[in-house]
Amino acid sequence: MEKLTGHSMEDHSFSVSYILDVEGEDGGTQAQRGPPRGGRRPREANSTHPGAMGGPHGSRQGSCELPLRLLVPTQFVGAIIGKEGLTIKNITKQTQSKVDIHRKENTGAGEKAITVHSSPEGCSHACRMILEVMEKEASDTKIADEVPLKILAHNSLVGRLIGKEGRNLKKIEQDTGTKITISPLQDLSLYNPERTITIRGGVEECCNAEVEIMKKLREAYENDVSSLNLQANLIPGLNLSALGISSGLPVLSPAAAPRGGSSLPAAYNPFLGHASALGGLYGSPTLPVQQTSLEQEVVYLFIPTQAVGALIGKKGQHIKELARFAGASIKIAPSDSPDAPERMVIITGPPEAQFKAQGRIFGKLKEENFFTAKEEVKLEAHIKVPAAAAGRVIGKGGKTVNELQNLTSAEVIVPRDQTPDENDEVFVKIIGHFFASQSAQRKIREIIQQVKQQEQKNQQGAATASQHTK
């Protein structure tokens, strides 16, 4: 994109961009509802106050705009709504926003979540007005000496907000004269995928910090959306609809909810982390679709040895949840030696299960900071191919494997002089980030399928010729 944008040819200049299509089937209206803190979706409507959706920002509501999520003390919710809802109506009208106050959720909690849907400018304007209301209420009632601004952000986006060695966050603090802290990773769970960003300072300073923080979060979010939409077209042979994907995102099925839990779990995105910034937490959920492919595939994925504990989870809980969600068998092979830098994860399941399981493992390693904020998670995966198909994967003079690497951005290695195993199969190594690895795996599986089909045709042709001869 960077190379083509601005490039001239025959007196015409290229402008290249992704076309993002993440609206719901109803034109995007569902995407204006967001669940409260912890990602749980309400069973009944919350205190929803539609803003002036027909204004200049109204057309953006169905787009992939990242909403602003605030966490406010429960005692200020009444003041934000105002008598007969006048205050919140005034906020939505002036800022041309849609504001959801999730006051019926988490009964008894000291803080409530507020979701603001609007343009970046509309979100910032609404944030300022809400903060001013809280400051006035605190001053009038002597409830608190200071009212910090608290922003909720999905954990998958926070690393890029912080930046390498915390540089992004430090710069925002210096530029705005605020003190910013972020809640620890330990507070996260499958049902609480958000981190709390607490900003301390005056109203003006906090509002300036909100602008800069949301700018970073939106950049990260838009990059993820672009990758998902692009990748939907780059993985041939993968039935994305069977993943229960809306806007390119799979969600966790209600069956995976904990026993006794009445709320559905947060949407589950293997690329971004426990919950999806698009599929449920910030947008409309989709209903999971049953997997249709019965073909079992085996992939051998290699992860850093120190990441094994995080993948397994306490008492094996995480790997069990992952296997159940993906519909795959996931086993960690014993280590060859105590000092081995990597461990092999054996994943068995149909293509959709491979997509989900591997994506979640890549996401988990990123989430647990086994890779730096700007560093792509690149892992090595091995798949077995029939020895007869290995030559087709390489191609004449290495043409096919070179094209495969150029198309997918993954490194594909077919080791020569391999001795086929008892099933007459050899290994192909694939090294790359999640999307690259998935693309390469699908392409190689396609080649294997073509070879098998050709063999079947040859056998049928031979059988037919034999019958004619008789």
C-alpha positions in Angstrom: 0.0 0.0 0.0 2.8 2.4 0.9 4.6 1.7 -2.3 1.6 2.1 -4.5 0.0 5.1 -2.9 1.2 8.2 -4.8 2.8 6.1 -7.5 2.2 7.6 -11.0 1.6 5.8 -14.2 0.4 7.3 -17.5 -0.3 10.6 -15.8 -2.5 8.9 -13.2 -1.7 8.8 -9.5 -2.6 5.7 -7.4 -4.4 6.0 -4.1 -4.6 2.7 -2.3 -6.7 1.9 0.8 -8.7 -0.9 2.4 -12.4 -1.0 1.9 -13.7 -1.7 5.4 -17.1 -3.4 5.5 -18.0 -4.2 9.0 -21.6 -3.2 9.2 -24.2 -5.6 10.6 -26.8 -7.2 8.3 -29.3 -4.5 9.5 -27.1 -1.7 8.2 -25.0 -1.3 11.3 -27.7 -0.4 13.9 -26.8 -3.4 16.1 -23.2 -2.1 16.3 -24.4 0.8 18.3 -25.0 -1.4 21.4 -22.1 -2.3 23.6 -22.1 -4.5 26.7 -20.9 -3.2 30.0 -17.8 -3.7 32.0 -16.3 -7.1 31.6 -17.9 -7.7 28.2 -21.1 -9.3 29.4 -24.0 -8.7 27.1 -27.2 -7.5 28.8 -30.4 -9.5 28.5 -32.5 -6.4 28.6 -31.9 -2.9 27.3 -29.7 -0.6 29.3 -30.2 3.1 29.8 -29.7 4.0 26.2 -30.0 7.5 25.0 -29.8 7.9 21.2 -28.1 11.1 20.1 -28.7 13.2 17.1 -27.8 10.5 14.6 -28.8 12.5 11.6 -26.1 15.1 12.0 -22.7 15.3 10.3 -21.4 12.4 12.3 -24.4 10.2 12.0 -23.3 8.5 8.8 -20.2 7.2 10.6 -22.1 5.1 13.2 -22.2 2.0 11.0 -18.5 2.2 10.2 -15.6 0.6 12.1 -15.2 3.7 14.4 -13.9 2.7 17.8 -16.3 3.9 20.5 -15.1 5.6 23.7 -15.6 3.5 26.8 -15.6 5.3 30.2 -15.7 4.0 33.7 -17.5 6.4 36.1 -18.3 6.2 39.9 -21.8 4.9 40.4 -22.7 7.9 42.6 -22.3 10.2 39.6 -24.5 8.2 37.2 -27.7 10.0 38.3 -26.1 13.4 37.7 -24.9 12.4 34.2 -28.4 11.3 33.3 -30.0 14.3 35.0 -33.6 15.0 35.9 -35.9 13.3 33.5 -32.8 12.5 31.4 -32.2 16.1 30.4 -28.5 16.2 31.0 -27.7 13.1 29.0 -30.1 14.3 26.2 -28.2 17.6 26.1 -24.9 15.8 25.9 -26.0 13.5 23.0 -27.6 16.5 21.2 -24.6 18.8 21.5 -22.0 16.1 20.7 -24.1 14.2 18.1 -23.3 11.0 19.9 -25.1 7.9 21.0 -24.4 7.2 24.7 -25.1 3.9 26.5 -25.0 4.0 30.3 -24.8 0.5 31.5 -26.3 1.2 34.9 -28.4 -2.0 35.3 -25.4 -4.3 35.0 -23.1 -5.3 37.9 -25.6 -4.4 40.6 -23.8 -3.0 43.6 -20.6 -2.2 41.7 -18.8 1.0 42.7 -18.3 2.0 39.0 -20.4 1.8 35.9 -19.3 1.7 32.2 -20.4 4.3 29.6 -20.0 3.7 25.9 -20.0 6.7 23.5 -20.5 6.1 19.8 -19.6 9.0 17.6 -16.7 10.5 15.6 -13.4 11.0 17.4 -14.4 14.7 17.9 -17.9 13.8 19.1 -16.5 11.2 21.6 -14.0 13.8 22.9 -16.7 16.5 23.3 -19.0 14.0 25.1 -16.1 13.0 27.4 -15.4 16.6 28.3 -19.1 17.2 29.1 -19.4 14.0 31.2 -16.2 14.9 33.1 -17.4 18.5 33.8 -20.7 17.1 35.1 -18.8 14.8 37.5 -16.5 17.6 38.6 -19.5 19.8 39.4 -21.3 17.0 41.3 -18.1 16.2 43.3 -17.7 19.9 44.2 -21.4 20.4 45.1 -21.7 17.2 47.2 -18.1 17.0 48.5 -18.1 13.3 47.5 -14.5 13.4 46.3 -11.5 15.7 46.2 -10.6 14.7 42.6 -12.4 12.8 39.8 -9.9 11.0 37.6 -10.9 10.2 34.0 -11.0 6.4 33.5 -11.0 5.0 29.9 -11.6 1.3 29.3 -9.6 -0.3 26.5 -9.4 -3.8 25.1 -6.2 -5.5 26.3 -5.2 -6.3 22.7 -4.9 -2.6 21.9 -3.2 -1.4 25.1 0.3 -2.7 24.2 0.5 -0.4 21.2 -0.8 2.5 23.3 2.0 2.0 25.8 4.6 1.6 23.2 8.1 0.2 23.4 9.5 0.7 26.9 6.4 2.9 27.6 7.5 5.7 25.3 4.1 6.5 23.9 2.5 6.7 27.3 5.3 8.8 28.7 5.1 11.3 25.8 1.3 11.7 26.3 1.9 12.3 30.0 4.6 15.0 29.2 2.6 16.6 26.5 -0.6 16.9 28.5 0.7 17.3 32.0 -1.2 14.3 33.4 -0.4 11.2 35.4 -1.5 8.0 33.6 -1.7 4.5 35.1 -3.0 1.3 33.6 -4.6 -1.6 35.5 -2.5 -4.8 35.7 -2.8 -7.8 33.4 -3.7 -9.9 36.5 -7.1 -8.2 36.5 -8.0 -9.7 33.1 -10.1 -12.8 32.6 -12.2 -14.4 29.9 -15.1 -12.2 31.0 -13.1 -9.0 31.7 -10.9 -8.3 28.6 -10.5 -4.6 29.3 -7.8 -2.6 31.0 -8.6 0.6 32.9 -6.5 3.6 31.9 -6.7 6.2 34.7 -5.8 9.8 33.9 -5.2 12.3 36.7 -5.1 16.1 36.2 -7.4 19.0 35.6 -10.4 18.7 33.2 -8.5 20.4 30.4 -5.4 18.2 30.8 -7.5 15.0 31.1 -9.4 15.8 28.0 -6.2 16.5 26.0 -4.9 13.1 27.2 -8.1 11.4 26.1 -7.6 12.7 22.6 -4.1 11.4 22.4 -4.9 8.0 24.0 -7.9 7.4 21.8 -5.8 8.4 18.7 -3.4 5.6 19.5 -6.1 3.1 20.3 -8.0 3.9 17.1 -4.8 3.4 15.0 -4.2 0.0 16.6 -7.9 -1.0 16.2 -8.1 0.1 12.5 -4.9 -1.8 11.7 -6.5 -5.0 13.2 -9.7 -4.4 11.3 -7.8 -3.9 8.0 -5.8 -7.1 8.6 -8.9 -9.1 9.3 -10.8 -7.8 6.2 -7.8 -8.3 4.0 -7.1 -11.8 5.3 -10.7 -13.0 4.7 -9.8 -12.8 1.0 -6.3 -14.3 1.4 -7.0 -17.7 2.9 -8.4 -19.8 0.2 -10.3 -23.0 1.2 -11.2 -21.7 4.6 -14.9 -21.5 5.3 -15.0 -18.3 7.4 -18.8 -18.4 7.7 -18.4 -21.7 9.6 -16.4 -19.8 12.2 -19.4 -17.7 13.1 -17.6 -14.7 11.8 -19.2 -11.3 11.4 -17.0 -8.6 10.2 -14.2 -11.2 10.1 -14.6 -12.2 13.8 -15.5 -15.4 15.5 -17.4 -15.4 18.7 -17.6 -17.8 21.7 -20.7 -19.9 21.8 -23.1 -19.7 24.7 -22.3 -23.3 25.5 -18.9 -22.2 26.7 -20.4 -19.9 29.4 -19.5 -20.9 33.0 -22.1 -23.0 34.8 -24.7 -20.9 36.5 -23.7 -17.9 34.5 -26.7 -16.1 33.1 -24.9 -13.7 30.7 -23.3 -14.7 27.5 -19.5 -14.5 27.4 -17.7 -11.8 25.6 -17.0 -12.3 21.9 -13.8 -14.2 21.3 -11.3 -13.1 18.7 -8.2 -15.3 18.3 -6.2 -12.4 16.8 -7.0 -9.7 19.3 -7.3 -11.6 22.6 -10.1 -12.9 24.8 -12.8 -10.7 23.5 -13.3 -9.0 20.2 -13.2 -5.3 19.8 -15.6 -5.7 16.9 -17.7 -8.8 17.5 -19.3 -8.2 20.9 -17.5 -5.8 23.2 -17.8 -2.8 20.8 -20.2 -4.1 18.2 -22.9 -6.6 17.4 -22.6 -10.2 18.4 -23.1 -13.0 15.9 -24.6 -16.4 16.4 -22.0 -19.2 16.2 -22.4 -21.5 13.3 -21.6 -25.2 13.6 -18.5 -26.4 11.8 -19.3 -28.1 8.6 -15.9 -29.5 7.7 -15.2 -33.0 9.0 -11.7 -33.3 7.5 -9.2 -33.7 10.3 -5.8 -31.9 10.0 -2.8 -32.1 12.3 -0.5 -29.1 12.8 2.6 -29.1 14.9 3.1 -25.6 16.3 6.3 -24.6 18.2 6.0 -22.1 21.1 8.7 -20.7 23.5 9.2 -23.1 26.4 8.5 -20.3 28.9 5.1 -19.7 27.3 3.8 -23.2 28.1 2.5 -22.3 31.5 0.5 -19.4 30.2 -1.0 -21.5 27.5 -2.0 -24.3 29.8 -3.4 -21.9 32.5 -4.2 -22.6 36.1 -5.0 -26.3 36.5 -5.2 -26.6 32.7 -8.2 -24.3 32.5 -7.0 -22.1 29.6 -6.0 -24.9 27.3 -9.3 -26.8 28.1 -11.4 -23.7 27.3 -9.4 -23.1 24.1 -9.8 -26.7 22.9 -13.6 -26.6 23.6 -14.0 -23.3 21.9 -12.0 -24.2 18.8 -13.4 -27.7 18.5 -9.8 -29.1 18.3 -7.6 -31.5 20.3 -4.7 -29.5 21.7 -1.8 -31.4 23.3 1.7 -30.2 24.4 4.4 -32.8 23.6 7.0 -33.7 26.2 10.3 -31.7 26.0 13.2 -33.4 24.2 15.6 -31.9 26.8 15.3 -29.6 29.9 17.1 -26.8 28.0 15.0 -27.0 24.8 14.0 -23.4 23.8 10.7 -24.5 22.2 7.9 -27.0 22.9 5.7 -28.6 20.3 1.9 -28.1 20.5 0.0 -30.7 18.5 -3.4 -29.4 17.2 -5.8 -31.8 15.6 -9.1 -30.7 14.0 -10.8 -29.4 10.8 -9.6 -26.2 9.1 -11.9 -24.0 11.1 -10.7 -25.4 14.3 -7.1 -25.0 13.2 -7.8 -21.3 12.4 -9.3 -20.7 15.8 -6.9 -22.6 17.9 -3.7 -21.3 16.2 -5.0 -17.8 16.2 -5.7 -17.9 19.9 -2.3 -19.3 20.6 -0.6 -16.5 18.6 -2.8 -14.0 20.4 -2.0 -15.4 23.8 1.7 -15.1 23.3 1.3 -11.5 22.3 -1.1 -10.8 25.2 1.3 -12.3 27.7 4.1 -10.1 26.4 6.3 -13.0 25.1 6.9 -10.6 22.2 7.4 -6.9 22.3 4.6 -4.4 21.5 5.8 -3.7 17.9 7.2 -7.2 17.3 5.0 -9.6 15.3 4.4 -13.0 16.9 6.1 -15.4 14.4 6.0 -19.1 15.1 7.1 -22.2 13.3 4.5 -24.7 12.2 5.0 -28.2 10.7 2.5 -30.0 8.6 2.8 -33.4 7.0 2.3 -33.8 3.3 2.4 -37.0 1.1 5.9 -37.6 -0.2 4.3 -37.6 -3.7 3.0 -34.0 -3.1 6.3 -32.5 -1.8 7.6 -32.0 -5.3 4.4 -30.1 -6.2 4.8 -27.8 -3.2 8.4 -27.0 -4.3 7.5 -26.7 -8.0 9.8 -26.7 -11.0 13.0 -25.0 -10.0 11.4 -23.9 -6.7 8.9 -21.8 -8.6 5.8 -22.9 -6.6 7.4 -22.5 -3.1 8.8 -19.0 -4.1 5.3 -17.9 -5.3 3.8 -19.3 -2.1 6.3 -17.3 0.0 5.7 -14.1 -1.9 1.9 -14.5 -1.7 1.7 -15.3 2.0 4.7 -13.6 3.5 5.5 -16.8 5.3 8.8 -18.7 5.0 8.1 -22.1 3.6 10.7 -24.8 3.8 10.5 -28.3 2.3 13.6 -30.1 3.7 15.3 -32.2 1.0 16.5 -35.7 1.6 13.7 -36.4 4.1 12.9 -40.1 4.7 9.1 -40.5 4.5 7.5 -41.9 7.6 5.4 -45.1 7.8 2.5 -43.2 6.1 4.8 -42.1 3.3 4.6 -38.5 4.5 7.2 -35.8 5.0 7.2 -32.5 6.9 6.9 -29.0 5.5 8.0 -26.1 7.7 6.1 -22.8 7.8 7.4 -19.8 9.7 5.5 -16.5 10.0 2.9 -14.5 11.8 -0.6 -15.9 12.2 -2.1 -14.7 8.9 0.9 -15.6 6.9 1.1 -19.1 8.5 -2.6 -19.7 7.9 -2.4 -18.6 4.3 0.5 -20.9 3.6 -1.1 -23.8 5.4 -4.3 -23.4 3.3 -2.4 -23.1 0.0 -0.3 -26.2 0.8 -3.5 -28.1 1.8 -4.9 -27.1 -1.6 -1.9 -28.5 -3.4 -2.2 -31.8 -1.5 -5.9 -32.0 -2.4 -5.1 -31.4 -6.1 -2.5 -34.2 -6.0 -4.9 -36.6 -4.3 -7.7 -35.8 -6.9 -5.2 -36.3 -9.7 -4.2 -39.7 -8.3 -7.8 -40.7 -8.0 -8.5 -39.7 -11.6 -5.4 -41.7 -12.7 -6.6 -44.7 -10.8 -10.1 -44.5 -12.2 -8.6 -44.1 -15.7 -6.4 -47.1 -15.2 -9.3 -49.2 -13.9 -11.5 -48.1 -16.9 -8.7 -49.0 -19.3 -8.2 -52.4 -17.6 -12.0 -53.2 -18.0 -11.9 -52.2 -21.7 -8.9 -54.4 -22.2 -10.7 -57.4 -20.6 
